[in-house]
Amino acid sequence: MSGADWRSESAYHNVRKAEPADIAWEWLRRDREYQKDFGALVESKRSDATDHFRRKWGLTFRS
């Protein structure tokens, strides 16, 4: 995760160029539950873990 100070306007000088997916990602990556679930996904040995994670968070990945 970036060490940028979210209170600093200068840390977000490119926000006007951001697309909706960029804003959504910035929100999601800061969500503590998402962080916890992602950590569990990385450590998981279950073959269905990725599908569950994608459904829960509404994510799709390019193949």
CHARMM internal coordinates of N, CA and C (Angstrom, degrees):
IC EDIT
DIST 1 N 1 CA 1.4410
DIST 1 CA 1 C 1.5206
ANGL 1 N 1 CA 1 C 108.94
DIST 1 C 2 N 1.3063
ANGL 1 CA 1 C 2 N 115.51
DIHE 1 N 1 CA 1 C 2 N 142.65
DIST 2 N 2 CA 1.4561
ANGL 1 C 2 N 2 CA 121.17
DIHE 1 CA 1 C 2 N 2 CA -179.12
DIST 2 CA 2 C 1.5217
ANGL 2 N 2 CA 2 C 110.89
DIHE 1 C 2 N 2 CA 2 C -64.41
DIST 2 C 3 N 1.3153
ANGL 2 CA 2 C 3 N 115.80
DIHE 2 N 2 CA 2 C 3 N 147.41
DIST 3 N 3 CA 1.4506
ANGL 2 C 3 N 3 CA 120.68
DIHE 2 CA 2 C 3 N 3 CA 177.64
DIST 3 CA 3 C 1.5228
ANGL 3 N 3 CA 3 C 112.62
DIHE 2 C 3 N 3 CA 3 C -90.40
DIST 3 C 4 N 1.3291
ANGL 3 CA 3 C 4 N 117.63
DIHE 3 N 3 CA 3 C 4 N 11.33
DIST 4 N 4 CA 1.4637
ANGL 3 C 4 N 4 CA 121.54
DIHE 3 CA 3 C 4 N 4 CA -178.23
DIST 4 CA 4 C 1.5233
ANGL 4 N 4 CA 4 C 110.97
DIHE 3 C 4 N 4 CA 4 C -62.42
DIST 4 C 5 N 1.3082
ANGL 4 CA 4 C 5 N 115.70
DIHE 4 N 4 CA 4 C 5 N 140.14
DIST 5 N 5 CA 1.4621
ANGL 4 C 5 N 5 CA 121.83
DIHE 4 CA 4 C 5 N 5 CA 176.86
DIST 5 CA 5 C 1.5251
ANGL 5 N 5 CA 5 C 107.91
DIHE 4 C 5 N 5 CA 5 C -78.27
DIST 5 C 6 N 1.3411
ANGL 5 CA 5 C 6 N 116.99
DIHE 5 N 5 CA 5 C 6 N 113.83
DIST 6 N 6 CA 1.4563
ANGL 5 C 6 N 6 CA 120.30
DIHE 5 CA 5 C 6 N 6 CA -176.61
DIST 6 CA 6 C 1.5220
ANGL 6 N 6 CA 6 C 112.47
DIHE 5 C 6 N 6 CA 6 C -64.94
DIST 6 C 7 N 1.3145
ANGL 6 CA 6 C 7 N 117.62
DIHE 6 N 6 CA 6 C 7 N -15.46
DIST 7 N 7 CA 1.4649
ANGL 6 C 7 N 7 CA 120.49
DIHE 6 CA 6 C 7 N 7 CA 179.36
DIST 7 CA 7 C 1.5302
ANGL 7 N 7 CA 7 C 112.03
DIHE 6 C 7 N 7 CA 7 C -85.96
DIST 7 C 8 N 1.3162
ANGL 7 CA 7 C 8 N 116.35
DIHE 7 N 7 CA 7 C 8 N -11.56
DIST 8 N 8 CA 1.4523
ANGL 7 C 8 N 8 CA 121.09
DIHE 7 CA 7 C 8 N 8 CA -175.95
DIST 8 CA 8 C 1.5320
ANGL 8 N 8 CA 8 C 110.49
DIHE 7 C 8 N 8 CA 8 C -90.64
DIST 8 C 9 N 1.3194
ANGL 8 CA 8 C 9 N 116.22
DIHE 8 N 8 CA 8 C 9 N 117.54
DIST 9 N 9 CA 1.4643
ANGL 8 C 9 N 9 CA 121.39
DIHE 8 CA 8 C 9 N 9 CA 179.19
DIST 9 CA 9 C 1.5337
ANGL 9 N 9 CA 9 C 111.18
DIHE 8 C 9 N 9 CA 9 C -59.31
DIST 9 C 10 N 1.3268
ANGL 9 CA 9 C 10 N 116.60
DIHE 9 N 9 CA 9 C 10 N -36.07
DIST 10 N 10 CA 1.4619
ANGL 9 C 10 N 10 CA 119.59
DIHE 9 CA 9 C 10 N 10 CA -177.88
DIST 10 CA 10 C 1.5324
ANGL 10 N 10 CA 10 C 112.58
DIHE 9 C 10 N 10 CA 10 C -67.07
DIST 10 C 11 N 1.3249
ANGL 10 CA 10 C 11 N 117.55
DIHE 10 N 10 CA 10 C 11 N -23.63
DIST 11 N 11 CA 1.4629
ANGL 10 C 11 N 11 CA 120.77
DIHE 10 CA 10 C 11 N 11 CA 178.51
DIST 11 CA 11 C 1.5230
ANGL 11 N 11 CA 11 C 111.86
DIHE 10 C 11 N 11 CA 11 C -71.17
DIST 11 C 12 N 1.3141
ANGL 11 CA 11 C 12 N 116.72
DIHE 11 N 11 CA 11 C 12 N -15.51
DIST 12 N 12 CA 1.4656
ANGL 11 C 12 N 12 CA 121.39
DIHE 11 CA 11 C 12 N 12 CA -176.63
DIST 12 CA 12 C 1.5221
ANGL 12 N 12 CA 12 C 111.99
DIHE 11 C 12 N 12 CA 12 C -124.07
DIST 12 C 13 N 1.3092
ANGL 12 CA 12 C 13 N 116.79
DIHE 12 N 12 CA 12 C 13 N 38.90
DIST 13 N 13 CA 1.4627
ANGL 12 C 13 N 13 CA 120.58
DIHE 12 CA 12 C 13 N 13 CA -176.76
DIST 13 CA 13 C 1.5264
ANGL 13 N 13 CA 13 C 112.48
DIHE 12 C 13 N 13 CA 13 C -65.41
DIST 13 C 14 N 1.3149
ANGL 13 CA 13 C 14 N 119.36
DIHE 13 N 13 CA 13 C 14 N -20.88
DIST 14 N 14 CA 1.4671
ANGL 13 C 14 N 14 CA 121.94
DIHE 13 CA 13 C 14 N 14 CA -179.52
DIST 14 CA 14 C 1.5215
ANGL 14 N 14 CA 14 C 113.93
DIHE 13 C 14 N 14 CA 14 C -95.37
DIST 14 C 15 N 1.3176
ANGL 14 CA 14 C 15 N 117.59
DIHE 14 N 14 CA 14 C 15 N 6.48
DIST 15 N 15 CA 1.4712
ANGL 14 C 15 N 15 CA 119.75
DIHE 14 CA 14 C 15 N 15 CA -174.88
DIST 15 CA 15 C 1.5368
ANGL 15 N 15 CA 15 C 112.35
DIHE 14 C 15 N 15 CA 15 C -60.93
DIST 15 C 16 N 1.2903
ANGL 15 CA 15 C 16 N 118.02
DIHE 15 N 15 CA 15 C 16 N -29.25
DIST 16 N 16 CA 1.4716
ANGL 15 C 16 N 16 CA 120.00
DIHE 15 CA 15 C 16 N 16 CA 179.14
DIST 16 CA 16 C 1.5319
ANGL 16 N 16 CA 16 C 111.77
DIHE 15 C 16 N 16 CA 16 C -67.38
DIST 16 C 17 N 1.3278
ANGL 16 CA 16 C 17 N 116.87
DIHE 16 N 16 CA 16 C 17 N -21.71
DIST 17 N 17 CA 1.4599
ANGL 16 C 17 N 17 CA 121.46
DIHE 16 CA 16 C 17 N 17 CA 178.23
DIST 17 CA 17 C 1.5313
ANGL 17 N 17 CA 17 C 112.07
DIHE 16 C 17 N 17 CA 17 C -89.65
DIST 17 C 18 N 1.3182
ANGL 17 CA 17 C 18 N 116.49
DIHE 17 N 17 CA 17 C 18 N -7.73
DIST 18 N 18 CA 1.4620
ANGL 17 C 18 N 18 CA 121.03
DIHE 17 CA 17 C 18 N 18 CA -175.28
DIST 18 CA 18 C 1.5230
ANGL 18 N 18 CA 18 C 111.28
DIHE 17 C 18 N 18 CA 18 C -71.12
DIST 18 C 19 N 1.3158
ANGL 18 CA 18 C 19 N 114.68
DIHE 18 N 18 CA 18 C 19 N 143.61
DIST 19 N 19 CA 1.4536
ANGL 18 C 19 N 19 CA 121.86
DIHE 18 CA 18 C 19 N 19 CA 174.96
DIST 19 CA 19 C 1.5278
ANGL 19 N 19 CA 19 C 108.11
DIHE 18 C 19 N 19 CA 19 C -93.77
DIST 19 C 20 N 1.3313
ANGL 19 CA 19 C 20 N 117.97
DIHE 19 N 19 CA 19 C 20 N 164.70
DIST 20 N 20 CA 1.4704
ANGL 19 C 20 N 20 CA 119.90
DIHE 19 CA 19 C 20 N 20 CA -179.33
DIST 20 CA 20 C 1.5335
ANGL 20 N 20 CA 20 C 113.51
DIHE 19 C 20 N 20 CA 20 C -52.85
DIST 20 C 21 N 1.3260
ANGL 20 CA 20 C 21 N 117.66
DIHE 20 N 20 CA 20 C 21 N -39.60
DIST 21 N 21 CA 1.4658
ANGL 20 C 21 N 21 CA 120.05
DIHE 20 CA 20 C 21 N 21 CA 179.60
DIST 21 CA 21 C 1.5285
ANGL 21 N 21 CA 21 C 111.18
DIHE 20 C 21 N 21 CA 21 C -63.51
DIST 21 C 22 N 1.3384
ANGL 21 CA 21 C 22 N 117.20
DIHE 21 N 21 CA 21 C 22 N -34.35
DIST 22 N 22 CA 1.4690
ANGL 21 C 22 N 22 CA 121.03
DIHE 21 CA 21 C 22 N 22 CA 178.02
DIST 22 CA 22 C 1.5255
ANGL 22 N 22 CA 22 C 110.62
DIHE 21 C 22 N 22 CA 22 C -64.79
DIST 22 C 23 N 1.3210
ANGL 22 CA 22 C 23 N 116.19
DIHE 22 N 22 CA 22 C 23 N -44.76
DIST 23 N 23 CA 1.4701
ANGL 22 C 23 N 23 CA 121.03
DIHE 22 CA 22 C 23 N 23 CA 179.31
DIST 23 CA 23 C 1.5210
ANGL 23 N 23 CA 23 C 109.89
DIHE 22 C 23 N 23 CA 23 C -64.74
DIST 23 C 24 N 1.3378
ANGL 23 CA 23 C 24 N 116.97
DIHE 23 N 23 CA 23 C 24 N -43.31
DIST 24 N 24 CA 1.4630
ANGL 23 C 24 N 24 CA 121.08
DIHE 23 CA 23 C 24 N 24 CA 179.22
DIST 24 CA 24 C 1.5219
ANGL 24 N 24 CA 24 C 110.81
DIHE 23 C 24 N 24 CA 24 C -59.64
DIST 24 C 25 N 1.3386
ANGL 24 CA 24 C 25 N 116.62
DIHE 24 N 24 CA 24 C 25 N -42.68
DIST 25 N 25 CA 1.4510
ANGL 24 C 25 N 25 CA 120.25
DIHE 24 CA 24 C 25 N 25 CA 179.76
DIST 25 CA 25 C 1.5222
ANGL 25 N 25 CA 25 C 110.86
DIHE 24 C 25 N 25 CA 25 C -64.90
DIST 25 C 26 N 1.3129
ANGL 25 CA 25 C 26 N 118.27
DIHE 25 N 25 CA 25 C 26 N -41.20
DIST 26 N 26 CA 1.4629
ANGL 25 C 26 N 26 CA 121.01
DIHE 25 CA 25 C 26 N 26 CA 179.44
DIST 26 CA 26 C 1.5254
ANGL 26 N 26 CA 26 C 110.77
DIHE 25 C 26 N 26 CA 26 C -61.67
DIST 26 C 27 N 1.3243
ANGL 26 CA 26 C 27 N 116.73
DIHE 26 N 26 CA 26 C 27 N -37.77
DIST 27 N 27 CA 1.4584
ANGL 26 C 27 N 27 CA 119.77
DIHE 26 CA 26 C 27 N 27 CA 177.21
DIST 27 CA 27 C 1.5227
ANGL 27 N 27 CA 27 C 109.92
DIHE 26 C 27 N 27 CA 27 C -69.04
DIST 27 C 28 N 1.3349
ANGL 27 CA 27 C 28 N 116.05
DIHE 27 N 27 CA 27 C 28 N -49.06
DIST 28 N 28 CA 1.4583
ANGL 27 C 28 N 28 CA 120.59
DIHE 27 CA 27 C 28 N 28 CA -173.96
DIST 28 CA 28 C 1.5192
ANGL 28 N 28 CA 28 C 111.92
DIHE 27 C 28 N 28 CA 28 C -61.86
DIST 28 C 29 N 1.3055
ANGL 28 CA 28 C 29 N 117.85
DIHE 28 N 28 CA 28 C 29 N -43.81
DIST 29 N 29 CA 1.4658
ANGL 28 C 29 N 29 CA 119.36
DIHE 28 CA 28 C 29 N 29 CA -175.75
DIST 29 CA 29 C 1.5225
ANGL 29 N 29 CA 29 C 112.99
DIHE 28 C 29 N 29 CA 29 C -67.18
DIST 29 C 30 N 1.3148
ANGL 29 CA 29 C 30 N 117.49
DIHE 29 N 29 CA 29 C 30 N -15.66
DIST 30 N 30 CA 1.4630
ANGL 29 C 30 N 30 CA 120.98
DIHE 29 CA 29 C 30 N 30 CA 177.84
DIST 30 CA 30 C 1.5267
ANGL 30 N 30 CA 30 C 112.53
DIHE 29 C 30 N 30 CA 30 C -93.77
DIST 30 C 31 N 1.3220
ANGL 30 CA 30 C 31 N 116.93
DIHE 30 N 30 CA 30 C 31 N -9.20
DIST 31 N 31 CA 1.4634
ANGL 30 C 31 N 31 CA 121.98
DIHE 30 CA 30 C 31 N 31 CA -177.92
DIST 31 CA 31 C 1.5314
ANGL 31 N 31 CA 31 C 109.32
DIHE 30 C 31 N 31 CA 31 C -72.59
DIST 31 C 32 N 1.3225
ANGL 31 CA 31 C 32 N 116.94
DIHE 31 N 31 CA 31 C 32 N 122.43
DIST 32 N 32 CA 1.4689
ANGL 31 C 32 N 32 CA 120.76
DIHE 31 CA 31 C 32 N 32 CA -175.38
DIST 32 CA 32 C 1.5336
ANGL 32 N 32 CA 32 C 112.10
DIHE 31 C 32 N 32 CA 32 C -64.61
DIST 32 C 33 N 1.3165
ANGL 32 CA 32 C 33 N 117.37
DIHE 32 N 32 CA 32 C 33 N -36.66
DIST 33 N 33 CA 1.4672
ANGL 32 C 33 N 33 CA 119.62
DIHE 32 CA 32 C 33 N 33 CA 178.53
DIST 33 CA 33 C 1.5324
ANGL 33 N 33 CA 33 C 110.47
DIHE 32 C 33 N 33 CA 33 C -66.14
DIST 33 C 34 N 1.3452
ANGL 33 CA 33 C 34 N 116.22
DIHE 33 N 33 CA 33 C 34 N -40.24
DIST 34 N 34 CA 1.4633
ANGL 33 C 34 N 34 CA 119.88
DIHE 33 CA 33 C 34 N 34 CA 176.29
DIST 34 CA 34 C 1.5284
ANGL 34 N 34 CA 34 C 110.01
DIHE 33 C 34 N 34 CA 34 C -61.50
DIST 34 C 35 N 1.3236
ANGL 34 CA 34 C 35 N 116.99
DIHE 34 N 34 CA 34 C 35 N -45.31
DIST 35 N 35 CA 1.4605
ANGL 34 C 35 N 35 CA 120.69
DIHE 34 CA 34 C 35 N 35 CA 179.62
DIST 35 CA 35 C 1.5201
ANGL 35 N 35 CA 35 C 110.97
DIHE 34 C 35 N 35 CA 35 C -58.74
DIST 35 C 36 N 1.3347
ANGL 35 CA 35 C 36 N 116.11
DIHE 35 N 35 CA 35 C 36 N -42.70
DIST 36 N 36 CA 1.4547
ANGL 35 C 36 N 36 CA 121.09
DIHE 35 CA 35 C 36 N 36 CA 179.23
DIST 36 CA 36 C 1.5309
ANGL 36 N 36 CA 36 C 110.41
DIHE 35 C 36 N 36 CA 36 C -64.22
DIST 36 C 37 N 1.3367
ANGL 36 CA 36 C 37 N 116.80
DIHE 36 N 36 CA 36 C 37 N -47.27
DIST 37 N 37 CA 1.4614
ANGL 36 C 37 N 37 CA 120.93
DIHE 36 CA 36 C 37 N 37 CA 179.48
DIST 37 CA 37 C 1.5277
ANGL 37 N 37 CA 37 C 111.57
DIHE 36 C 37 N 37 CA 37 C -63.59
DIST 37 C 38 N 1.3267
ANGL 37 CA 37 C 38 N 117.57
DIHE 37 N 37 CA 37 C 38 N -39.10
DIST 38 N 38 CA 1.4578
ANGL 37 C 38 N 38 CA 120.46
DIHE 37 CA 37 C 38 N 38 CA 178.86
DIST 38 CA 38 C 1.5243
ANGL 38 N 38 CA 38 C 110.78
DIHE 37 C 38 N 38 CA 38 C -64.38
DIST 38 C 39 N 1.3304
ANGL 38 CA 38 C 39 N 116.18
DIHE 38 N 38 CA 38 C 39 N -42.75
DIST 39 N 39 CA 1.4595
ANGL 38 C 39 N 39 CA 119.97
DIHE 38 CA 38 C 39 N 39 CA 176.89
DIST 39 CA 39 C 1.5219
ANGL 39 N 39 CA 39 C 111.69
DIHE 38 C 39 N 39 CA 39 C -60.08
DIST 39 C 40 N 1.3295
ANGL 39 CA 39 C 40 N 116.65
DIHE 39 N 39 CA 39 C 40 N -41.57
DIST 40 N 40 CA 1.4626
ANGL 39 C 40 N 40 CA 120.92
DIHE 39 CA 39 C 40 N 40 CA 177.89
DIST 40 CA 40 C 1.5227
ANGL 40 N 40 CA 40 C 110.54
DIHE 39 C 40 N 40 CA 40 C -65.92
DIST 40 C 41 N 1.3308
ANGL 40 CA 40 C 41 N 117.32
DIHE 40 N 40 CA 40 C 41 N -37.77
DIST 41 N 41 CA 1.4619
ANGL 40 C 41 N 41 CA 121.15
DIHE 40 CA 40 C 41 N 41 CA 178.09
DIST 41 CA 41 C 1.5302
ANGL 41 N 41 CA 41 C 110.75
DIHE 40 C 41 N 41 CA 41 C -62.38
DIST 41 C 42 N 1.3095
ANGL 41 CA 41 C 42 N 116.29
DIHE 41 N 41 CA 41 C 42 N -45.00
DIST 42 N 42 CA 1.4628
ANGL 41 C 42 N 42 CA 121.17
DIHE 41 CA 41 C 42 N 42 CA -179.36
DIST 42 CA 42 C 1.5376
ANGL 42 N 42 CA 42 C 110.55
DIHE 41 C 42 N 42 CA 42 C -60.90
DIST 42 C 43 N 1.3231
ANGL 42 CA 42 C 43 N 116.59
DIHE 42 N 42 CA 42 C 43 N -37.81
DIST 43 N 43 CA 1.4615
ANGL 42 C 43 N 43 CA 120.77
DIHE 42 CA 42 C 43 N 43 CA -177.31
DIST 43 CA 43 C 1.5251
ANGL 43 N 43 CA 43 C 113.14
DIHE 42 C 43 N 43 CA 43 C -86.15
DIST 43 C 44 N 1.3168
ANGL 43 CA 43 C 44 N 117.18
DIHE 43 N 43 CA 43 C 44 N -13.12
DIST 44 N 44 CA 1.4645
ANGL 43 C 44 N 44 CA 121.65
DIHE 43 CA 43 C 44 N 44 CA -174.05
DIST 44 CA 44 C 1.5230
ANGL 44 N 44 CA 44 C 112.54
DIHE 43 C 44 N 44 CA 44 C -70.43
DIST 44 C 45 N 1.2948
ANGL 44 CA 44 C 45 N 114.95
DIHE 44 N 44 CA 44 C 45 N 145.28
DIST 45 N 45 CA 1.4631
ANGL 44 C 45 N 45 CA 121.61
DIHE 44 CA 44 C 45 N 45 CA 174.87
DIST 45 CA 45 C 1.5347
ANGL 45 N 45 CA 45 C 110.25
DIHE 44 C 45 N 45 CA 45 C -105.44
DIST 45 C 46 N 1.3431
ANGL 45 CA 45 C 46 N 117.56
DIHE 45 N 45 CA 45 C 46 N -2.30
DIST 46 N 46 CA 1.4618
ANGL 45 C 46 N 46 CA 121.28
DIHE 45 CA 45 C 46 N 46 CA -176.76
DIST 46 CA 46 C 1.5194
ANGL 46 N 46 CA 46 C 110.59
DIHE 45 C 46 N 46 CA 46 C -75.29
DIST 46 C 47 N 1.3154
ANGL 46 CA 46 C 47 N 115.80
DIHE 46 N 46 CA 46 C 47 N 136.29
DIST 47 N 47 CA 1.4624
ANGL 46 C 47 N 47 CA 120.10
DIHE 46 CA 46 C 47 N 47 CA -179.11
DIST 47 CA 47 C 1.5215
ANGL 47 N 47 CA 47 C 112.45
DIHE 46 C 47 N 47 CA 47 C -72.37
DIST 47 C 48 N 1.3349
ANGL 47 CA 47 C 48 N 117.78
DIHE 47 N 47 CA 47 C 48 N -23.96
DIST 48 N 48 CA 1.4662
ANGL 47 C 48 N 48 CA 120.34
DIHE 47 CA 47 C 48 N 48 CA -179.06
DIST 48 CA 48 C 1.5274
ANGL 48 N 48 CA 48 C 112.87
DIHE 47 C 48 N 48 CA 48 C -93.58
DIST 48 C 49 N 1.3199
ANGL 48 CA 48 C 49 N 117.63
DIHE 48 N 48 CA 48 C 49 N 4.09
DIST 49 N 49 CA 1.4636
ANGL 48 C 49 N 49 CA 121.12
DIHE 48 CA 48 C 49 N 49 CA -175.61
DIST 49 CA 49 C 1.5281
ANGL 49 N 49 CA 49 C 112.16
DIHE 48 C 49 N 49 CA 49 C -64.13
DIST 49 C 50 N 1.3207
ANGL 49 CA 49 C 50 N 117.47
DIHE 49 N 49 CA 49 C 50 N -39.56
DIST 50 N 50 CA 1.4678
ANGL 49 C 50 N 50 CA 120.33
DIHE 49 CA 49 C 50 N 50 CA -178.46
DIST 50 CA 50 C 1.5225
ANGL 50 N 50 CA 50 C 110.83
DIHE 49 C 50 N 50 CA 50 C -65.53
DIST 50 C 51 N 1.3241
ANGL 50 CA 50 C 51 N 117.02
DIHE 50 N 50 CA 50 C 51 N -43.30
DIST 51 N 51 CA 1.4660
ANGL 50 C 51 N 51 CA 119.99
DIHE 50 CA 50 C 51 N 51 CA 178.83
DIST 51 CA 51 C 1.5220
ANGL 51 N 51 CA 51 C 111.45
DIHE 50 C 51 N 51 CA 51 C -61.75
DIST 51 C 52 N 1.3179
ANGL 51 CA 51 C 52 N 116.73
DIHE 51 N 51 CA 51 C 52 N -43.40
DIST 52 N 52 CA 1.4671
ANGL 51 C 52 N 52 CA 120.46
DIHE 51 CA 51 C 52 N 52 CA 178.57
DIST 52 CA 52 C 1.5344
ANGL 52 N 52 CA 52 C 110.63
DIHE 51 C 52 N 52 CA 52 C -61.94
DIST 52 C 53 N 1.3206
ANGL 52 CA 52 C 53 N 115.78
DIHE 52 N 52 CA 52 C 53 N -44.92
DIST 53 N 53 CA 1.4626
ANGL 52 C 53 N 53 CA 121.38
DIHE 52 CA 52 C 53 N 53 CA 179.57
DIST 53 CA 53 C 1.5275
ANGL 53 N 53 CA 53 C 110.69
DIHE 52 C 53 N 53 CA 53 C -59.94
DIST 53 C 54 N 1.3331
ANGL 53 CA 53 C 54 N 116.58
DIHE 53 N 53 CA 53 C 54 N -47.25
DIST 54 N 54 CA 1.4675
ANGL 53 C 54 N 54 CA 121.18
DIHE 53 CA 53 C 54 N 54 CA -179.83
DIST 54 CA 54 C 1.5246
ANGL 54 N 54 CA 54 C 111.49
DIHE 53 C 54 N 54 CA 54 C -61.27
DIST 54 C 55 N 1.3203
ANGL 54 CA 54 C 55 N 116.61
DIHE 54 N 54 CA 54 C 55 N -43.46
DIST 55 N 55 CA 1.4729
ANGL 54 C 55 N 55 CA 119.40
DIHE 54 CA 54 C 55 N 55 CA 179.71
DIST 55 CA 55 C 1.5272
ANGL 55 N 55 CA 55 C 111.08
DIHE 54 C 55 N 55 CA 55 C -65.27
DIST 55 C 56 N 1.3136
ANGL 55 CA 55 C 56 N 116.34
DIHE 55 N 55 CA 55 C 56 N -44.96
DIST 56 N 56 CA 1.4718
ANGL 55 C 56 N 56 CA 120.17
DIHE 55 CA 55 C 56 N 56 CA -177.57
DIST 56 CA 56 C 1.5311
ANGL 56 N 56 CA 56 C 111.47
DIHE 55 C 56 N 56 CA 56 C -60.35
DIST 56 C 57 N 1.3285
ANGL 56 CA 56 C 57 N 117.10
DIHE 56 N 56 CA 56 C 57 N -42.43
DIST 57 N 57 CA 1.4633
ANGL 56 C 57 N 57 CA 121.09
DIHE 56 CA 56 C 57 N 57 CA -174.51
DIST 57 CA 57 C 1.5243
ANGL 57 N 57 CA 57 C 113.48
DIHE 56 C 57 N 57 CA 57 C -98.38
DIST 57 C 58 N 1.3283
ANGL 57 CA 57 C 58 N 117.64
DIHE 57 N 57 CA 57 C 58 N 0.33
DIST 58 N 58 CA 1.4581
ANGL 57 C 58 N 58 CA 120.62
DIHE 57 CA 57 C 58 N 58 CA 177.42
DIST 58 CA 58 C 1.5189
ANGL 58 N 58 CA 58 C 112.97
DIHE 57 C 58 N 58 CA 58 C 66.93
DIST 58 C 59 N 1.3242
ANGL 58 CA 58 C 59 N 116.57
DIHE 58 N 58 CA 58 C 59 N 37.86
DIST 59 N 59 CA 1.4638
ANGL 58 C 59 N 59 CA 121.43
DIHE 58 CA 58 C 59 N 59 CA -175.32
DIST 59 CA 59 C 1.5244
ANGL 59 N 59 CA 59 C 111.38
DIHE 58 C 59 N 59 CA 59 C -104.40
DIST 59 C 60 N 1.2899
ANGL 59 CA 59 C 60 N 114.95
DIHE 59 N 59 CA 59 C 60 N 148.25
DIST 60 N 60 CA 1.4666
ANGL 59 C 60 N 60 CA 121.24
DIHE 59 CA 59 C 60 N 60 CA 169.55
DIST 60 CA 60 C 1.5152
ANGL 60 N 60 CA 60 C 107.01
DIHE 59 C 60 N 60 CA 60 C -130.36
DIST 60 C 61 N 1.3086
ANGL 60 CA 60 C 61 N 115.23
DIHE 60 N 60 CA 60 C 61 N 149.79
DIST 61 N 61 CA 1.4509
ANGL 60 C 61 N 61 CA 120.49
DIHE 60 CA 60 C 61 N 61 CA -178.80
DIST 61 CA 61 C 1.5099
ANGL 61 N 61 CA 61 C 109.00
DIHE 60 C 61 N 61 CA 61 C -123.75
DIST 61 C 62 N 1.3005
ANGL 61 CA 61 C 62 N 116.38
DIHE 61 N 61 CA 61 C 62 N 145.40
DIST 62 N 62 CA 1.4605
ANGL 61 C 62 N 62 CA 120.63
DIHE 61 CA 61 C 62 N 62 CA 175.75
DIST 62 CA 62 C 1.5127
ANGL 62 N 62 CA 62 C 108.72
DIHE 61 C 62 N 62 CA 62 C -70.59
DIST 62 C 63 N 1.3247
ANGL 62 CA 62 C 63 N 114.88
DIHE 62 N 62 CA 62 C 63 N 143.28
DIST 63 N 63 CA 1.4704
ANGL 62 C 63 N 63 CA 118.03
DIHE 62 CA 62 C 63 N 63 CA 178.76
DIST 63 CA 63 C 1.5054
ANGL 63 N 63 CA 63 C 110.76
DIHE 62 C 63 N 63 CA 63 C -108.11
END
COOR INIT
IC SEED 1 N 1 CA 1 C
IC BUILD
